[in-house]
Amino acid sequence: MATVEPAGPAADSVRTPRRVRVRTVVLGLVLLVISVAVGMSIVSDVRVDAAAVGLALLIGAGLALVGGGLASAVRETRSRAGRAGGPP
């Protein structure tokens, strides 16, 4: 049986390092806040208004995702301009 060899360099050798995704960080923070709020209400006598916590989380997560998307778009635009020889 014939063996097929790759024509170019191995995919692992040309891989660029990946950046942290904003959505992953935002999801982690949302889950952390929810777990802390639930843990606080179970362990102590502090009562947390679930609707207020949920609303604050949605607003904060939305702002973080929009900000991260804008920052990523700006970074990509600057990186393309730098590669094209234009002003950074």
N, C-alpha and C positions, 0 to 999 in steps of 0.2 A: 504494500500500500504506500502511496506517495505521501510525503510530509509537506505541508504548506508552510513556508517561511514568510514572516512579515516583510513587506517591501521597504518600510522605513524604520526609523528608530522606534524602540518600544514605547508604548503609550505612557508608561510610568516615568520615563526619562524626560519627557517634554511637558509634564504636568505642571501647571502653575499653582502656587500656594493659594488656598481658598481663604476668603475673608469670612469673618463671623457674619451670619445673616441676622438682620434686624428682627425679622419675625420670630426667629428662634429665641433671641434674648427677650423680646417682649412676651412671648408665651411663657418662658421660664419665670419672668417677674410676676406675671398675672397668677400663675399657679402658686408661686411663693406667697403672694399676698393673701390669696384665698386660704391656703393652708395655715398661715399665721392667724388669720381672723377666726377660722374654725377652731384652731387649737386654743386661742385665747378664750373663746366663749365656752369651751368644754372645761378647761382647767380652772379658770377663775370665774368670779361673779360678774365680770364685765360682759355686758350684752352689746353685740354689734348689730347694727341695722344692716341686714343683707342687701336691701335695695340701694342704700347709700353707697355701700362698698362696691356693689356691682356697677352702679352708675359711674363712680369715680374710676373704676378699673376700665370701663369701656371708653371713657373720655381720655384717660391717660394712655391707654393702648393705641387708640386712634391717632392721637397726637404723635406718639412715638413712631408709629408706622409711617405716617405722612412725612415726618421729619427725616426718618431714615431713608425713605424713598427719594426725597429731594436731595439729600446728601449724596446718595449713590448716583443719582443722575448728574449732579455737578461733578463728582469725581470721575465719572465715565467721560463726560464732555472734556474735562481737562486732560485726561489721559489720551483721548483721541486727538486733541489739538497738539499735544506734545509729540505724539507719533507722527503727525502730519507735518511737523516742522513749524507750526504756527506758534503764536504766543500761548503760554501755559494757562 
